Amino acid sequence: MTTMKTNEDKTSSVLKAAWLIAVVTIVSKLIGFVRDIIIANYYGASMVSDAYYYAYQIPSLSLILLGGVGGPFHSATVAVFSKLIPNLKDKPSEQVNRLYSTFMNATIILFLILSVLIFLFSKQIMGLIISAGSLDMINLASQHLRIMTPLLVIGGVVGIYYGILIIYKQFMLPNLSPIIMSLAIIAIVMSVPNDQKGYALAWATTIGAVLQLIIQYPNIRKLGFKLKPCFEFVNNPNFKSIGELLFPAILSSTVGQIHIYVDMFFTSSISEGAWTAIGYANRVFQFPVGILVTAFLVPLFPIFARLVAEKDYDGIKNYFNKGVGVLFFGAIPIIIGILVVGMDAVRLVFERGAFDKTATFMVTEALWFLSVSIIPYVFRDSITRVYYSFNDSKTPFVVAFSSIVLKLVLNFLFIIKMGLGIGGVTLSTSLVTLFNAVILGVLISKKIKMDYESLFKNLLKMVVSGIIALGVCYYAAVGVDKFINLSGILFDIIKISTIAIICLGVYVPLNLLFKMEYASELFNRLSAKINRR
């Protein structure tokens, strides 16, 4: 009875944290969207925007992939430090502080060396990545990269900060801090004269990253973590545990970045603005999907780590199925929305100024093919957290590394042989994501036998409900186009809102009718809250 009550309390705590993180992430994503709208307005899909986004892929490896929420530095910090801090009300022990200082110092030294090398060889790096691009494009991208090299050091430090704050259940600041970078970009791009906007994006990104670091620091100090000249790289077993988890995780994220470099190589041969269009498609994709994944996996990951430490494998399976089940439940309406009103959404958000109808279609085309990756995407990210909880980052790395050849083959097939263009790039991404999800899902059985049967039975009910809802929404969209004789922003808002209401109005009742477990549980919780009020 006590165990059941504890599990109920944990589930309730996870849901509360998820809602809080979702709200904060929505605010952050909305401001990020405003940033993207302003960039699109001033730069469109042009050589300057391509150069910035090509160059940004390298520093973003540190700031977003390695150091972001859910990245290796955040994950390693949570996996190791959460087991060393039994009472969150106490200040960290001397042992914990020495580990913190050692980890920080190692991170700063490593990324400082890397940033110097990238600064010195920026032209050669860009020339290798976008070898199919023009010399002007390579030179422009090289200068952007030099300006943004400080992000490499900042990313690792911020990742450790994120991990510490999330262990102490301070979910707000890590998810709010990206707003600082967005606001910096908005302010600088809008204030710089048009004839001087060439490198404004790169400078704004660097300034925003510095501010992002600065606002994290006071809370870290308040918790009792102090950076000291401590370099226990060899004789600290906990640092060894971090290294064993972190190094393969970094390689795994780097392999993911290699996939992006493969895409950049093939995209540079398609058309001007193609890489910018794929970037915007990813941003639209990440707006709802990023909210879902961040909201549920951030509070769940420390629970996974503690359950592994307690050897409560039934608890892991329970929380995994509930978390992934809710993610699946929310993902299918997103897919429907992208397929039915994706172009309307892209037009509403971006089509103004230098961003024309051609750019709108390019982004939408990329987004359509990317949408099919949402289900394997959320499963892959969720199962990866289970691996990390077992201090295993090697398996995700090996799986990601093995998919590089698949990515090359699919890009060659879809882009060079079949001429699918931008859609070919994102379709290959979706298939590689599916490959990674399936292999990771199978190999986890070496550590724990997951209860996939109930998870995928529920998914089947969701898919059937989703297919019916997709058909209804498609014909509803055709009807809106035919009978509402409007154009412009007002029409797009009416159409998107109408389809969203119809989609949920069909999808949710169907899941309840099919007795889909997670829909029923969420409905019962919501009903109980309403009745209490």
Secondary structure, DSSP 8 states (H G I E B T S, - for coil): -HHHHHHHHHHHHHHHHHHHHHHHHHHHHHHHHHHHHHHHHHH-SSHHHHHHHHHHHHHHIIIIIITSTTSHHHHHHHHHHHHH-S-TTS---HHHHHHHHHHHHHHHHHHHHHHHHHHHTHHHHHHHHTTTS-HHHHHHHHHHHHHTTHHHHHHHHHHHHHHHHHHTT--HHHHHTHHHHHHHHHHHHHHS-GGG-TTHHHHHHHHHHHHHHHHHHHHHHHHT----S---SSS-HHHHHHHHHHHHHHHHHHHHHHHHHHHHHHHTTT-TTHHHHHHHHHHHHHHHHHHHHHHHHHHHHHHHHHHHHHT-HHHHHHHHHHHHHHHHHHHHHHHHHHHHHHHHHHHHHH-STT--HHHHHHHHHHHHHHHTTHHHHHHHHHHHHHHHHTT--HHHHHHHHHHHHHHHHHHIIIIIIS--THHHHHHHHHHHHHHHHHHHHHHGGGT----HHHHHHHHHHHHHHHHHHHHHHHHHHHHHHHH----SHHHHHHHHHHHHHHHHHHHHHHHHHTT-HHHHHHHHHHHHHHHH-
